[in-house]
Amino acid sequence: QVVPTLTGLLVTLILIFILVYLQQMKVNIPVTTQRAPGIRARVPLQFLYVTNIPILLVGIVFSDLMLLERLSAAYLGERAPWLASALNAMVYYLSPPRTLLEVVYNPLRVTIYAVALVGLALLFGFMWVEIAGLNPSAQAENLIKAGLEIRGIRRNPKLLEAILGKYIYPLTFLSSLIVALIALVADIFSAYGTGMGILLSVGIVQQFYTIIAYERALEAYPLLKRLIGE
């Protein structure tokens, strides 16, 4: 059990500030509309395109692995000791470091955990983009259905998909990498609530803030309800 420290509190506050700042960042794609070709608009893509989904999925995998290790130790310890031993070693190396001293005294474990965390976060990030309909193909269809087009590009789904892919896939890679590194730094410096906990907490608060701001905007400007079809 790691005792909370002033360093952990400071790192927690810094990471929360960084996360809030990154979640406000947008990558704007210039578009035009068929109804008013002379009017230019922008479609914003979040810089943290996959938000905290990769870390959430990584946490689920690690938790399931720990549960499997406990079950194997309890029920298969005598029948299959090799399996229990292998799972125990895997859980040991995939457990997050809780202090900065582990980087010095146990660099192999920290390295293996860091590689596994970043690798799985990248894998789940790209998987989520494809499964959740956030890939360039789905976004191109959404633009066409909304009557939007990128200036100078014909209304061809394949062309739009190629252009959007230059934005979406780099954002997927960067956002997955950033959230994994933030979680890793939080664990190493003994941040309050662990790295995954900070990411999930900030993400949930941000979603609630967005919903509240949206509802208040509709109350303040009733005309918006007609424009968006509510």
Stockholm file with secondary structure:
# STOCKHOLM 1.0

chainA/1-230         QVVPTLTGLLVTLILIFILVYLQQMKVNIPVTTQRAPGIRARVPLQFLYVTNIPILLVGIVFSDLMLLERLSAAYLGERAPWLASALNAMVYYLSPPRTLLEVVYNPLRVTIYAVALVGLALLFGFMWVEIAGLNPSAQAENLIKAGLEIRGIRRNPKLLEAILGKYIYPLTFLSSLIVALIALVADIFSAYGTGMGILLSVGIVQQFYTIIAYERALEAYPLLKRLIGE
#=GR chainA/1-230 SS CCCCCHHHHHHHHHHHHHHHHHHHCEEEEEEEESSCTTCEEEEEEESSTTTTHHHHHHHHHHHHHHHHHHHHHHHSTTTCHHHHHHHHHHHHHTSCCCSTHHHHHCHHHHHHHHHHHHHHHHHHHHHHHHHTTCSHHHHHHHHHHTTEEETTCCSCHHHHHHHHHHHHHHHHHHHHHHHHHHHHHHHHTTCTTHHHHHHHHHHHHHHHHHHHHHHHHHHHCTHHHHHTTC
#=GC SS_cons         CCCCCHHHHHHHHHHHHHHHHHHHCEEEEEEEESSCTTCEEEEEEESSTTTTHHHHHHHHHHHHHHHHHHHHHHHSTTTCHHHHHHHHHHHHHTSCCCSTHHHHHCHHHHHHHHHHHHHHHHHHHHHHHHHTTCSHHHHHHHHHHTTEEETTCCSCHHHHHHHHHHHHHHHHHHHHHHHHHHHHHHHHTTCTTHHHHHHHHHHHHHHHHHHHHHHHHHHHCTHHHHHTTC
//
